[in-house]
Structures are given as C-alpha cells and as structure tokens.
Amino acid sequence: MRRIHPDIQDNPDIVQAYAYPEDRPWLRLNMVASADGAAWLKGRSGPLSSKGDKRVFQLLRGLADVIVAGAATVRKEGYGPVPPRDTWAEIRQGRPEVPPIAVITRSLALDLDGELFCDAPSRTIVITCEAAPHDRRREAAKRADLIVAGEEGVDMRRAVAELHQRGLTKVLCEGGPRINAQLSAAGLVDELCLSISPLLVGGGAARIQNGEPAQVALDLSQVLEEDGVLFCKYTRAVHGDDEGAQP
Ligand SMILES: NC(=O)c1ccc[n+]([C@@H]2O[C@H](COP(=O)([O-])OP(=O)(O)OC[C@H]3O[C@@H](n4cnc5c(N)ncnc54)[C@H](OP(=O)(O)O)[C@@H]3O)[C@@H](O)[C@H]2O)c1
C-alpha cells in the first residue's frame, strides 16, 4: 500500500497523489460516504463532507478533462458551471481553463435557462438517449453539446466512448449512486476516490453504488487522513475477479 503523508494539509505531493495516468483513458469516481456507508445525509452530500474533502473534490475537478454527473445529482446538488481557479493554471496547461460538466439524463428535466447552460466557460454536455422527449432534445441542443448514446437509456459504454472521441479521456464521475452502479456494471470504473467521514447516520440513504449488483475487485492504492476523514484511493484490481461487470 502506498501511503502519502498522513495529513493532507501538509502534503506537498497532493497533485501527484491524484495524477491521472498519462498513457491511457481513465475513469475515476469520486464520492464521500459516512462510516456506515451512506451516500447522502438530508438528501445531499454536503453534510458528509469536510474541509479536506472539499479540497480533494476541487483538485480532482482541476485534473479532469470532463466531469460526469447523473441528472438527479445535478438537480439535488444545484450544479452550476465549474468556476475557473488561479491554482489550476499549471495542472490545466494546454487544456480549457475548466472542464465541462456532462449530465446524464433521459427526461432532460434540467433547467436549460440556468447558469449551467447559459454561463459555462466550457460548454455543458448533455448525454441522453433516443427515448428522450424530442422537443427537450432540440432545446438542450441549443445550449449544450448533445450526445445521444443509447435507445431506451444511455448506454454507459457508448457514452464514455463518445467522450473519448472528443479528446476527453480523463473522466471524473461525481455520481450519483445510480450512475456509479451502471458504470461499474459496464466494467468502466478504473478508480474510486472515496472520502469516509467519521459519522454514523443510519436512515435509508443509498450506498455509493445503487442498482443491479456489479462486483468489481479493487486494490487499495493510497490512504490519506485529515481530521478523522479517510481519503481512500482504490484502483481496479489488475487480476480482479469481477462479477456482474462486463469485460
Ligand atoms: N456522497 C456523494 O459523494 C454523492 C455524490 C453525488 C450525489 N450524491 C447524492 O446522490 C443523490 C442522487 O443520486 P442518485 O443515485 O439518486 O441519482 P444520479 O445517479 O445522480 O442520477 C440519476 C438520474 O440520472 C439519469 N440516468 C441514470 N441512468 C440513466 C440512463 N441509463 N440513461 C439515461 N439517464 C439516466 C436519470 O435522469 P432523469 O431523471 O433526468 O432522466 C436518473 O434519474 C443525491 O441525493 C445526491 O446528493 C452523493
């Protein structure tokens, strides 16, 4: 196990610790959970988060070519465009100043007049399917780059391949759990960055993966800690015995 400095505040290698591999496309999930595995508290991830988690969250955004999120996450968490940051100048050299958000949706029930679609420095991407309402598709295409990847629902493999074709190969998925489950089932998850907060919350929140069972073997490649929060980085096991995940 590779263990960096135990306190991420003093860790000069934090960018290096989360660097994407340069030689291949890579899909990273970033999630926060309570110690008993809840993916939300009072309907949102914020109450599970911490200062350190927010710093890692921002850094992972800065390192990515594109940020993928499910429409429920976009609606619940009130997603706007990614704001530019001075501290990203170096890590984003040769790329747009911010990564676009790519929203996965079938209903297209999104606020197309909102900032995410009208005020994004990197044009927002909407990933949808043939079954989406056609009038909404036309409206969405005026304000976003529209990707149609699937018939009744978005086929995650096709969606990710479309992103790659646009040169967006460092993919960060910020959830939610229903999107994560489908990415895992399609064998597309290369890495999981999981912040574990020292909280028990109970209740009926989903875990970070919510859907058909999809077992993906992982290696724990890194653990950082700050204020009792663990920042775990798991990579897909090279010789893993996955069940339910399509190769
Ligand atoms: N703990 C964390 O780090 C974290 C991270 C993210 C989110 N969250 C929490 O998770 C909750 C939301 O997650 P969720 O799992 O309920 O939903 P989600 O995965 O964010 O989004 C689900 C939505 O994505 C669209 N979708 C999913 N699969 C699709 C497919 N195959 N084809 C087309 N569209 C598809 C649908 O949108 P339409 O309804 O528009 O068709 C569906 O309603 C929120 O409470 C949020 O706060 C927590």
The ligand as an SDF file (V2000), in Angstrom:
LIG
                    3D

 48 52  0  0  0  0  0  0  0  0999 V2000
  -21.9260   11.0620   -1.4740 N   0  0  0  0  0  0  0  0  0  0  0  0
  -21.5580   11.5780   -2.6160 C   0  0  0  0  0  0  0  0  0  0  0  0
  -20.3650   11.7620   -2.8930 O   0  0  0  0  0  0  0  0  0  0  0  0
  -22.6220   11.9320   -3.6360 C   0  0  0  0  0  0  0  0  0  0  0  0
  -22.2390   12.2370   -4.9400 C   0  0  0  0  0  0  0  0  0  0  0  0
  -23.2330   12.5290   -5.8600 C   0  0  0  0  0  0  0  0  0  0  0  0
  -24.5590   12.5160   -5.4780 C   0  0  0  0  0  0  0  0  0  0  0  0
  -24.8840   12.2410   -4.2080 N   0  0  0  0  0  0  0  0  0  0  0  0
  -26.2970   12.1990   -3.7960 C   0  0  0  0  0  0  0  0  0  0  0  0
  -26.9270   11.1760   -4.5350 O   0  0  0  0  0  0  0  0  0  0  0  0
  -28.2800   11.5450   -4.8370 C   0  0  0  0  0  0  0  0  0  0  0  0
  -28.5080   11.4480   -6.3130 C   0  0  0  0  0  0  0  0  0  0  0  0
  -28.0360   10.2060   -6.7840 O   0  0  0  0  0  0  0  0  0  0  0  0
  -28.9830    9.1450   -7.4900 P   0  0  0  0  0  0  0  0  0  0  0  0
  -28.2620    7.8600   -7.4690 O   0  0  0  0  0  0  0  0  0  0  0  0
  -30.3490    9.2230   -6.8920 O   0  0  0  0  0  0  0  0  0  0  0  0
  -29.1090    9.7150   -8.9600 O   0  0  0  0  0  0  0  0  0  0  0  0
  -27.9960   10.0470  -10.0600 P   0  0  0  0  0  0  0  0  0  0  0  0
  -27.1940    8.8420  -10.3310 O   0  0  0  0  0  0  0  0  0  0  0  0
  -27.2960   11.3110   -9.7350 O   0  0  0  0  0  0  0  0  0  0  0  0
  -28.9310   10.3990  -11.2980 O   0  0  0  0  0  0  0  0  0  0  0  0
  -29.9420    9.5150  -11.6940 C   0  0  0  0  0  0  0  0  0  0  0  0
  -30.5690   10.1450  -12.9240 C   0  0  0  0  0  0  0  0  0  0  0  0
  -29.6330   10.0620  -13.9880 O   0  0  0  0  0  0  0  0  0  0  0  0
  -30.3290    9.7760  -15.1800 C   0  0  0  0  0  0  0  0  0  0  0  0
  -29.9620    8.4330  -15.5890 N   0  0  0  0  0  0  0  0  0  0  0  0
  -29.4410    7.4300  -14.8370 C   0  0  0  0  0  0  0  0  0  0  0  0
  -29.1880    6.3550  -15.6100 N   0  0  0  0  0  0  0  0  0  0  0  0
  -29.5520    6.6970  -16.8620 C   0  0  0  0  0  0  0  0  0  0  0  0
  -29.5250    6.0280  -18.1020 C   0  0  0  0  0  0  0  0  0  0  0  0
  -29.0400    4.7730  -18.2310 N   0  0  0  0  0  0  0  0  0  0  0  0
  -29.9930    6.6720  -19.1860 N   0  0  0  0  0  0  0  0  0  0  0  0
  -30.4660    7.9340  -19.1010 C   0  0  0  0  0  0  0  0  0  0  0  0
  -30.4980    8.6380  -17.9570 N   0  0  0  0  0  0  0  0  0  0  0  0
  -30.0540    8.0180  -16.8560 C   0  0  0  0  0  0  0  0  0  0  0  0
  -31.8060    9.8880  -14.8750 C   0  0  0  0  0  0  0  0  0  0  0  0
  -32.0960   11.2650  -15.0530 O   0  0  0  0  0  0  0  0  0  0  0  0
  -33.5290   11.8060  -15.4980 P   0  0  0  0  0  0  0  0  0  0  0  0
  -34.3730   11.6110  -14.2950 O   0  0  0  0  0  0  0  0  0  0  0  0
  -33.2800   13.2580  -15.8060 O   0  0  0  0  0  0  0  0  0  0  0  0
  -33.9420   11.0070  -16.6850 O   0  0  0  0  0  0  0  0  0  0  0  0
  -31.8320    9.4810  -13.4050 C   0  0  0  0  0  0  0  0  0  0  0  0
  -32.9660    9.9820  -12.7310 O   0  0  0  0  0  0  0  0  0  0  0  0
  -28.4540   12.9470   -4.2950 C   0  0  0  0  0  0  0  0  0  0  0  0
  -29.0920   12.8580   -3.0390 O   0  0  0  0  0  0  0  0  0  0  0  0
  -27.0510   13.4590   -4.1580 C   0  0  0  0  0  0  0  0  0  0  0  0
  -26.9670   14.4150   -3.1340 O   0  0  0  0  0  0  0  0  0  0  0  0
  -23.9470   11.9150   -3.2800 C   0  0  0  0  0  0  0  0  0  0  0  0
  1  2  1  0
  2  3  2  0
  2  4  1  0
  4  5  1  0
  4 48  2  0
  5  6  2  0
  6  7  1  0
  7  8  2  0
  8  9  1  0
  8 48  1  0
  9 10  1  0
  9 46  1  0
 10 11  1  0
 11 12  1  0
 11 44  1  0
 12 13  1  0
 13 14  1  0
 14 15  2  0
 14 16  1  0
 14 17  1  0
 17 18  1  0
 18 19  2  0
 18 20  1  0
 18 21  1  0
 21 22  1  0
 22 23  1  0
 23 24  1  0
 23 42  1  0
 24 25  1  0
 25 26  1  0
 25 36  1  0
 26 27  1  0
 26 35  1  0
 27 28  2  0
 28 29  1  0
 29 30  1  0
 29 35  2  0
 30 31  1  0
 30 32  2  0
 32 33  1  0
 33 34  2  0
 34 35  1  0
 36 37  1  0
 36 42  1  0
 37 38  1  0
 38 39  2  0
 38 40  1  0
 38 41  1  0
 42 43  1  0
 44 45  1  0
 44 46  1  0
 46 47  1  0
M  CHG  2   8   1  16  -1
M  END
$$$$
